[in-house]
Amino acid sequence: MRHEDCPSGALIGITAILNSIFSLCHCPHWRDSIPFGLGTKFLSFELPKPLSEQLPKMPTYADFLIENHYENNFYSLREYARTPSTALAVLTTKDAMVTLFFLVLILRQIKSFVCPIFCQVGRKLGRSTHGIEWERNNEEKISKFGEYVFRLIYHSSVSIFGLWYFWNKPWWNEDQGGTRTLWENYPNQTTETGMIWYYLVQSAYNLDAVASLIQLSFVIKLRNPFASNKKPSERFASIEWSPTCRGDFREMAIHHVITNLLVIGSSHFRFTRIGSMVFMVHDISDVPVDLSKLANFMKWKIATIVCFVSMVMTWAITRLGILPFVIFKSVLLESQLTTVGLDVRSYYMWRPFFYVLFIGIIALHIFWFLLFLKIGYALAFKKEIHDYTEHKNGEQDVIVCKKGQ
C-alpha cells in the first residue's frame, strides 16, 4: 500500500482494537453491522498482519539447541548468550523476560549489599564535616546517600561502556550515514551481542528504579488489631508517604512509566539502535545529577555549586539538545525508511504511540530544567542552595553561600 492511500494511524489503531474485542466475542464481521453502511464505507480497509508475521523470527534457546544439535547445559547457555540476533534481543519474548527477571534479582541483591556500606560512608563523611548533631538530624539524607552512590557508579559505568561500544557506530557519525542508519535495512538489522546485553542490563536497571522509587516513597504501617487503644476507624495496615519521598515523585513516576514503555516498545519493534541513543543521553546527563545530589546531601558548598553548573550544562546539551533535535527529529523525518520492510499500515498505526512517549519525556526534561533554573535563581540572588527535586518548598538545613565563598 502506498503512503498516500493509507488511512490515518489513529483510525487503523482504533479499528484494530475493536476488531480484537469483537473477535473475542465471535463477531468477526462487526463492521458490516454498523448502521448506514458506515462500516463498509470508512472501515473497509484491510488491517495489517501482526508484527510477529512481519518481522524476522528471532531464534529462541530451544531453537538454538535444535539448530546446533546441542544439549541443554551450561556450555549451551553460554553460547546462546554470546550469539547475536536471538530472542534475548526482544524483551517481550519468554527468553528475554526470564533473563530480565534474574538480572533484576541480581541487581537488587547487589544493592542490598553495597548500599548500606555506602550509607556508612556518607554517615562518616557527614559526621567528620558537620559533627554528630548533623548525623542525628539527617538520617533521611544518609539513606539517600547510599542509593545515589550506587546510581553514580552505575551511570558512570554504563556511560563509559556506551561511549566505548557505540563510538564507531554509524548512527553517531554523519560521515557514515548518521541517523538514517537507524532505520535502513529494517527489520533485517543484526542485533549484536553487546547490544543485546546492553539492553537487558539497562532494562533491568530501569525496572529496579521503579521498585526503588516505590521503596523510597512509601512506608507500610501495621497496627495491632487487638490493641485496647485502637480506634474503630483505624485500619490494620495503611500506606503512608515516607520521609525519603522525592519532592517530584509524581513527575519521576511518570518518567519511569514512559521510559519503560519506550524500552519495551523499542525492543519489541526491533528499534534497539535508536533506543541505545536514548539510553546514552540519559546516562551521561545522570552522572552530574548524581554528583550534585551527593554533594548537596553532604552540604559541601563549592562541590555542590561546581556539580550543579556541570549538571545544567550537560542536561541542556543532551536532554534538551541531542534528544529532541537529533533523536526525535530522526523519528519524525526518517523513520518512514522502515516501511521498506514493514507494512505501511503498521507504521502509521504505531507511530503515534512513540510520538506521545517522546513528547512526554521531553516535556518532563523541560520541567526539570525549569526546576534547575529555580535552584540557580535561589543560588544567585538568595545565596542559598535548595534541591527542589527533593523538597518542593525548599530545604530546612539549606546551604548559605556568603560573599567570598
Secondary structure, DSSP 8 states (H G I E B T S, - for coil): --GGGS--HHHHHHHHHHHHHHHHTT-TTGGGGSGGGHHHHHS-S-----HHHHS-----HHHHHHHHT--SSHHHHHHHHT-SSSGGGSTTSHHHHHHHHHHHHHHHHHHHHHHHHHHHHHHHHHHHHH-HHHHHH-HHHHHHHHHHHHHHHHHHHHHHHHHHHSTT-GGG-GGGTGGGGGTTTTT-----HHHHHHHHHHHHHHHHHHHHHHHHHEEEEE--TT-TT--TT--SEEEEE-TT--TTHHHHHHHHHHHHHHHHHHHHTT-HHHHHHHHHHHHHHHHHHHHHHHHHHTT-HHHHHHHHHHHHHHHHHIIIIIIIIIIHHHHHHTGGGGGGTS-HHHHHHHHHHHHHHHHHHHHHHHHHHHHHHHHHHHHHHS-EE--TTT-TT--SS-EE--TT-
